[in-house]
């Protein structure tokens, strides 16, 4: 992986569900919990084409927006917890940085 999920103005795309892999995740949530949470997140996050340095990235979301949304959606204590949640999603290959 070139990038880990960050609370910054970086763009991410959802991965093809059939291509996801399993991995070790936080003890706080089961795999089924994360999958259910991911579906909720996917329904709410703003997906659109984004421009950065004269390049257009199709169908993506912004990392910092995603952290803010996860914080609210999942009633997490702080942005660090939301960032950890996003990294758990990313480790399961549920989304990836647009340059991958």
N, C-alpha and C positions, 0 to 999 in steps of 0.2 A: 504494500500500500504506500502510495506517495503521500497521502494526507490522512491525518486522523481528524475526526469531526471536531470542529472548533466553533466557539461562540464569536464568530467574526463574519464580515461581509464576504463569505465564500459561498459558492454555489454547489448544490448537491442534486442528484437525481435518484429516483427510486429504481432499485434493481428489479430485474425480472424475477418474479417470485419462484419460478422453477429453478433458478440458478443459485438460490440462497444456500448457505452452508450452516452447519451447527457449530457452536463454539461454547466455551465457558462464559457464563454471564453472571451478573450480580446475584448473590444469594437472596436478595430482597424480592425478586420476581422470578416466577417460573417461566419457562419458554412459552407456555400457552398465554400467560399474562402479558408477556412482551408482545406476542403476536397480536393479541386483542388490542393492546394499547397502540401498536403500530397502525392498525387499521383505523382507529379513531383519529390518530395524528394525520394519517394520509388523507382522510376525508376533510380535514380542517386546514391544512397548510396550503398557502398560496403557491400554486404551480403556474409558472408562466415563462416566456422567453425573457432572458436578461442580457443586457449589454454591459461589457466591461472591456476597456482598452480596445475599442473598435471591433470587438468580436461578439457575436451573439451566441448565447448558450440556450438551447431550446429546452423547454419543459423542465425547469429546475426550481429549487427553492433556496432561500438564503439561510445560512447556518445560524446567524444571530436571531433571525425571525423565528426559526425552528425552536431555538432554546427558549425564547419568550413564550411561544405557544405551548411547549411541553410543560413549562413551569405552571401555567394556568390550567391546562387540560388535566394534568395528573396531580394537581395540588401538592407540588414538590416544595421543599423548604426554601430553596435558593437556586440560583443559576448554576452553581456547581453540580447540584443533584440533577438538574435538567441536562446539563452537559454530559454527565455520566450516563443518563438515559439514552441520549443521542448516540453516544459511543457504543452502548450495548446494542442498539439497533444496527449501527454500522458494522459491528463485529459479526453480527448475524447476516451480513451482506444484504440488508434490506434497503440500503441506499449507499451511494458512493459519491466521491468528489467528481465534478464534471470532467476533470482532466484525465481520469483513469481510463 
